[in-house]
Amino acid sequence: MKKKVLYVARLFSGLEVSLSSRDWNPTGVPTIYKVINEIDKEFNTRFIFTAKDYEEEFFPVRSETIYVNKLKSPITIIAGIAVFPVWIGKYRKYLREIYQSLYIIAIAIKFQPDVIYIGNANIWTGAILSKFNNRSKVVFRVMGLYQAMREALTENNIWYKILRWSYKAPFSAVIVTQDGTGVEPWIDSALNKTAPVHIMLNGVPTIEGNTSISHTDLLGLPKDNTIVLFLGRLEPEKGCFEFVNQFLRAESVIPNKIHALIVGSGRSEQDIRNMVIEKNASDRVTFIKRLDHSQVLEAHKCADIYVSLNKRGNLSNANLEAMALGQCIVMLESQPKLSIDLITDSLIPEQAVLRISLENNMSGLKDAIVMLHNNPEIREKMKKNIRKVSDKILKSWDERISHEIKILKSMF
């Protein structure tokens, strides 16, 4: 008889279309959907996704349990603030958390899982289940470090006190993504010392032969320009505003020589598009809102320079893929005061990537783009160096997910 696993995560934007269409074809968050695929195969599983109301498009107005093509397990979507009348105002988000916690606990009591796998967005519920549920082992899943998680260790309002209490719960295991955000010092300060901690880099796709270009917008990129790729959520912490600003400055130095390819969506998308329009630069920037994973590889094939300005850390999925593909990479230098990217510095030598400072609106990016455009031999040397690093430190997604499943199985 298969063991029971209750999987709880927030409603990630990359899953929205799959859940609303009832057809499992997720985008983004490969760490999430690949684990979901394996858990669905390996265990008697129940999935729960909680709407936190900062998704792009999908705001469920009621909670429901559904099935989707290609997954056999039931999926419960727990609605957010839409459950409560608007006149309640700012208190809706607090009622949302209470409502979602009670809903998850009720399912856990009825389902009686052997393991509860729960992400940071529902940490307080995970802490309650860990402290007061003797039937199930609770695995806390940390997808890198966010500023609120740092603040929770020092701030004293009631919200942060609840978070501190939650992090100290006696979890049976804590699985942490190593994404350069500075997870090590946080783990030492925040978590219960009895909880076994597993820190892991994410995996990378298996690269099979030459990738042909099929996407219309990618086929339309100017062939005689140096293509500069920005890939990721269009949000301030990802550096999207600085990217556009500094790219356009570089383009003014070497006009008609470079072209930006921006792949992604997010709350700043329209502002970024407006920046480009205001600068009369629409013919120098190509926007693609969303690509499936095979087409992401196509985008990399088209690009000559890949830029990551992620202020949280530079070992993200997108960056690991760029490394594995042997891209010429520009990224931010480490931030020692926050322990951000100290691990990145230790893994990736200086000659493998070009690092720029956060200073002066990341003005070093302009000079980096111009220099790399003018020196293709430097780009080639960087590509060779990053491939060597990738071969040493990166694993395929199959290996990476297998490791996580083994941790879950060890709970039984």
C-alpha positions, 0 to 999 in steps of 0.5 A, spaced: 500 500 500 502 506 498 504 511 503 500 518 503 503 524 502 499 531 503 503 536 499 501 544 500 504 550 497 502 557 495 498 557 488 504 559 484 503 563 477 506 558 473 501 553 475 495 558 474 493 556 467 494 548 468 489 549 474 484 553 470 484 549 464 484 542 468 490 540 463 497 539 466 502 543 462 506 548 468 511 554 466 516 556 471 518 553 478 521 547 475 522 545 482 515 545 484 512 541 478 517 536 477 517 534 485 509 534 484 510 529 478 514 525 482 510 525 488 504 524 484 507 517 481 510 515 487 505 516 493 498 516 495 497 524 494 493 529 496 495 536 493 493 543 496 494 550 493 493 556 497 491 563 493 495 568 496 492 574 492 499 576 489 498 572 483 498 575 476 491 572 473 488 567 477 484 569 483 479 563 485 473 566 488 471 559 492 475 553 494 474 547 490 477 540 489 479 538 482 482 533 477 487 535 471 489 531 465 496 527 466 495 527 474 492 522 478 491 525 485 486 530 487 488 538 487 484 542 492 485 550 491 483 554 497 481 561 495 484 567 498 481 574 500 475 573 495 472 569 500 470 575 504 466 581 503 470 587 501 468 591 506 472 588 511 478 591 508 485 590 510 483 584 515 481 580 509 488 578 508 488 576 516 482 572 515 484 569 509 490 566 513 486 563 518 481 560 513 486 557 509 490 554 515 483 551 518 482 548 511 489 545 510 488 542 518 481 539 516 484 535 510 490 533 514 485 530 519 481 527 514 486 524 510 491 522 515 498 522 511 504 519 513 508 525 510 506 533 510 510 537 505 509 544 506 512 550 503 514 557 506 507 561 504 503 556 509 509 555 514 504 557 520 500 551 518 506 547 518 508 549 525 501 547 528 501 540 524 508 539 526 507 541 534 500 538 535 500 532 530 503 525 532 500 521 526 504 525 520 512 527 519 512 534 517 517 536 511 518 544 511 520 546 504 524 553 503 525 556 496 530 560 498 530 566 502 526 572 502 527 579 506 521 578 510 524 571 513 530 575 515 526 581 518 522 575 522 528 574 526 529 581 529 522 585 528 517 584 534 510 585 531 505 580 532 506 577 525 514 576 525 513 573 532 508 568 529 513 567 524 519 566 529 515 561 533 513 557 526 520 556 524 522 553 531 517 548 530 520 540 530 520 539 523 522 532 521 526 535 515 527 541 512 529 542 505 532 548 502 534 551 495 541 553 495 539 559 490 545 564 493 540 568 497 544 567 504 540 561 507 546 558 511 546 564 516 538 564 516 538 556 518 543 557 524 538 562 527 531 561 525 530 553 525 530 548 531 536 545 532 533 538 532 530 539 525 535 535 519 536 540 514 538 538 506 541 544 502 541 543 495 542 546 488 536 546 483 537 541 477 538 543 470 535 540 464 538 535 459 541 538 453 540 534 447 543 536 441 542 542 437 536 546 439 532 549 432 528 555 433 521 555 432 518 561 436 516 566 431 518 572 435 525 569 436 525 567 429 524 575 428 530 577 432 535 581 428 541 576 425 546 582 425 545 584 432 548 582 439 542 579 443 542 581 450 537 576 454 533 578 460 529 572 463 525 572 469 519 575 473 519 582 471 519 585 478 523 590 481 528 585 485 529 582 479 533 588 476 528 589 470 528 597 470 536 597 471 536 592 465 532 596 460 535 603 463 542 600 462 541 597 455 538 603 452 544 607 455 549 602 451 545 602 445 546 609 445 553 608 445 553 602 439 547 604 436 544 599 431 549 593 434 545 590 440 538 588 441 534 586 448 530 580 448 526 580 455 522 574 457 517 574 462 511 577 466 510 580 472 507 586 476 512 591 473 511 588 466 507 594 463 511 599 466 517 596 463 514 596 456 512 604 457 519 605 459 521 602 452 516 606 448 517 613 452 524 612 449 522 610 442 526 604 443 520 599 441 524 596 435 530 595 439 527 591 444 523 584 443 518 582 449 516 575 450 511 574 456 511 566 456 515 561 453 515 553 455 521 550 457 523 547 450 523 554 448 527 557 453 532 553 451 531 556 444 531 563 447 538 562 450 541 559 443 539 566 440 542 570 445 550 572 445 549 575 452 545 573 458 544 578 464 542 576 471 540 582 476 537 578 481 538 582 487 536 576 492 541 571 489 544 569 483 543 561 483 536 561 480 533 556 476 534 561 470 541 562 472 543 555 473 540 553 466 544 559 463 551 556 466 549 549 463 548 552 456 555 555 457 552 562 456 556 569 457 553 571 463 553 578 467 551 578 474 551 582 480 557 581 485 555 578 492 552 582 498 557 580 504 552 584 509 546 580 507 550 573 506 547 574 498 551 570 493 557 568 498 556 561 496 556 563 488 563 567 489 565 560 492 562 556 486 563 560 480 570 563 479 571 570 477 573 568 469 567 564 468 562 570 469 562 578 469 560 581 475 557 588 476 556 592 482 549 595 485 552 602 485 549 607 481 543 604 478 548 598 476 551 603 471 557 598 470 552 594 466 552 599 460 560 598 460 559 590 460 554 590 454 559 595 450 565 591 452 562 584 451 559 586 444 566 589 442 570 583 444 567 576 442 573 572 444 572 574 451 565 572 450 567 565 448 572 564 453 567 566 459 563 561 455 568 555 456 570 557 463 562 557 465 561 550 462 567 547 466 564 550 472 557 547 470 560 540 469 563 540 476 557 542 480 550 541 477 546 535 476 540 534 472 533 535 474 532 527 474 538 526 479 536 533 483 528 530 484 530 523 485 534 526 491 528 530 494 524 524 493 529 519 497 528 524 503 521 524 503 521 516 503 526 516 509 521 519 513 517 513 513 
